[in-house]
Amino acid sequence: MTDSPARPAPLADPHLVYDPLAGDGPKDVVVLGSTGSIGTQAIDLVLRNPDRFRVTALSANGGRVALLAEQAHRLRVRTVSVAREDAVPALREALAAAYGPGEPLPEILAGPQAATELAASDCHTVLNGITGSIGLAPTLAALEAGRTLALANKESLIVGGPLVTALAKPGQIIPVDSEHAALFQALAAGTRADVRKLVVTASGGPFRGRSKADLADVTVQDALAHPTWAMGPVITVNSATLVNKGLEVIEAHLLYDIPFDRIEVVVHPQSYVHSMVEFLDGSTIAQATPPDMRGPIAIGLGWPERVPDAAPAFDWSKASTWEFFPLDNEAFPSVNLARHVGELAGTAPAVFNAANEECVEAFLNGALPFNGIMETVTRVVEEHGTPETGTSLTVSDVLEAETWARTRAREITATTATAEARA
């Protein structure tokens, strides 16, 4: 009898601590996407815990330079970066206004590679809070440089799965998504062999309970009215279509090495239980907090230690009701489509994600109806077919697939708009 091959270690494992730079004093942290929702909440956490964390560099797109300059001054960072080179003059002015006479200004980096350069800079932890697949290069740079990666940028793991798994050492990635931080904590209650399935919870977004027909005429304002979370427009629309939940299923598969048929999605409108792990003995461990991203961020930055009072706790003296419902896959086909592309692997997840980003932009601009988002993404995925890259995926493969998917999604959207205009 021959031994069966050993299963690969999961990327995220609460029983393993990757900490090559462990030492006394606060952890040096680089925050990518500092002016976004994750970044601003992370900075709030850092400012309240100066004995635990010290931010050395900030990265942002460049659209909110006044906020970036204020953050840099309050944190006394060494370096700031913006992806948009045309934002540098405004950033210099904002820094000059934020800093007092004689105060040394931080170094400025600019351009598409600036965040990637910061991700490899001298620090303990990189918090990747960038939105979109542009976060892939910084994710790879942080891992290659040996940094602990607090990962809020799910897209980089989705589109670059094999690239990320090839670089990440056991325990090097700490998930910051609320669902994956919940799974991470719940998995600490047992061994890997004890896990029966992962249960990812979804708020259901603003359209929970509506049929596919009911969704035909919803507006952008309707889609942006999320009942629980305050997020950016792209993420909020992804929550309305439940594409975000499909991406999270793929992410859970990659992070924890659990097969897709053992990852379930359940609708939980209150968003109190962020995800659950069911074990072989029938026990289910749930992680629950009031909706607040500072808790998951604290796990990402502080693990294996917990940060006291990182986020609000429940008031158990008050009555509350927690509900759970099955997912309506007909009204929200995105989760099953995500499972499909996840099983295809290769460049299929990159095609799914890129096509969705284009379609969401078209919806926000009034060029595509709400149901047209997933209809177009499905068509692009079908036309792409089965990827041929297999386990030999390269960054060039991902970029080429993304470019094709974006172009094809725009073509289909334009054709659809023309046909509707003629009707």
DAQUI-V553816 format. One record per residue. PHI is phi in whole degrees, -180 to 180 (* if undefined). Layout:
PHI ; PHI
This chain:
* ; -101 ; -72 ; -74 ; -63 ; -68 ; -72 ; -65 ; -70 ; -66 ; -65 ; -112 ; -140 ; -66 ; -85 ; -114 ; -120 ; -93 ; -149 ; -67 ; -109 ; -60 ; -178 ; -78 ; 91 ; -68 ; -77 ; -80 ; -126 ; -106 ; -108 ; -99 ; 84 ; -71 ; -95 ; -87 ; -61 ; -65 ; -63 ; -67 ; -72 ; -65 ; -67 ; -59 ; -64 ; -64 ; -64 ; -86 ; -137 ; -66 ; -77 ; -105 ; -134 ; -141 ; -84 ; -102 ; -155 ; -129 ; -132 ; -148 ; -70 ; 122 ; -84 ; -132 ; -69 ; -64 ; -66 ; -61 ; -65 ; -62 ; -61 ; -60 ; -70 ; -65 ; -93 ; 57 ; -77 ; -81 ; -141 ; -126 ; -138 ; -132 ; -72 ; -90 ; -65 ; -71 ; -88 ; -62 ; -58 ; -66 ; -66 ; -60 ; -64 ; -65 ; -66 ; -63 ; -75 ; -79 ; -93 ; -80 ; -57 ; 85 ; -75 ; -69 ; -84 ; -73 ; -66 ; -114 ; -114 ; -147 ; 116 ; -61 ; -96 ; -63 ; -65 ; -64 ; -63 ; -66 ; -62 ; -99 ; -75 ; -71 ; -165 ; -92 ; -130 ; -110 ; -95 ; -94 ; -107 ; -70 ; -98 ; 101 ; -71 ; -65 ; -78 ; -65 ; -59 ; -62 ; -60 ; -65 ; -65 ; -64 ; -66 ; -65 ; -79 ; 85 ; -82 ; -70 ; -111 ; -88 ; -103 ; -103 ; -85 ; -63 ; -62 ; -65 ; -75 ; -63 ; -79 ; -116 ; -38 ; -62 ; -65 ; -71 ; -65 ; -71 ; -96 ; -72 ; -88 ; -54 ; 83 ; -75 ; -102 ; -115 ; -72 ; -111 ; -50 ; -60 ; -68 ; -80 ; -67 ; -66 ; -61 ; -56 ; -72 ; -67 ; -66 ; -67 ; -81 ; -155 ; -89 ; -61 ; -68 ; -83 ; -79 ; -92 ; -161 ; -103 ; -120 ; -95 ; -91 ; -132 ; -68 ; 92 ; 66 ; -74 ; -114 ; -57 ; 90 ; -88 ; -84 ; -60 ; -63 ; -65 ; -89 ; -61 ; -116 ; -70 ; -98 ; -61 ; -61 ; -61 ; -69 ; -85 ; -90 ; -70 ; -75 ; -124 ; -107 ; -103 ; -137 ; -70 ; -62 ; -66 ; -65 ; -67 ; -66 ; -61 ; -72 ; -69 ; -85 ; 68 ; -59 ; -57 ; -73 ; -63 ; -62 ; -69 ; -65 ; -62 ; -62 ; -62 ; -59 ; -74 ; -69 ; -114 ; 54 ; -110 ; -59 ; -60 ; -74 ; -115 ; -123 ; -112 ; -112 ; -128 ; -84 ; -135 ; -58 ; -74 ; 58 ; -88 ; -90 ; -90 ; 175 ; -142 ; -124 ; -98 ; -101 ; -62 ; -83 ; 96 ; -75 ; -122 ; -104 ; -110 ; -108 ; -135 ; -153 ; -57 ; -59 ; -167 ; -75 ; -68 ; -64 ; -59 ; -62 ; -64 ; -64 ; -62 ; -86 ; -102 ; -53 ; -88 ; -92 ; -100 ; -96 ; -58 ; 56 ; -63 ; -147 ; -63 ; -108 ; -72 ; -98 ; -75 ; -81 ; -108 ; -71 ; -151 ; -122 ; -114 ; -117 ; -138 ; -134 ; -69 ; -78 ; -88 ; -74 ; -76 ; -72 ; -127 ; -77 ; -64 ; -68 ; -66 ; -65 ; -65 ; -58 ; -61 ; -70 ; -64 ; -72 ; -65 ; 61 ; 57 ; -91 ; -59 ; -62 ; -65 ; -65 ; -59 ; -68 ; -66 ; -62 ; -65 ; -59 ; -66 ; -69 ; -64 ; -61 ; -65 ; -64 ; -64 ; -91 ; 80 ; -97 ; -151 ; -71 ; -58 ; -65 ; -67 ; -60 ; -73 ; -62 ; -71 ; -60 ; -60 ; -64 ; -63 ; -62 ; -64 ; -68 ; -67 ; 74 ; -84 ; -66 ; -104 ; -75 ; 57 ; -85 ; -96 ; -60 ; -123 ; -61 ; -62 ; -60 ; -63 ; -63 ; -65 ; -65 ; -63 ; -61 ; -61 ; -64 ; -65 ; -63 ; -67 ; -63 ; -65 ; -63 ; -65 ; -62 ; -64 ; -65 ; -63 ; -64 ; -66 ; -64 ; -68 ; -67 ; -80 ; -69
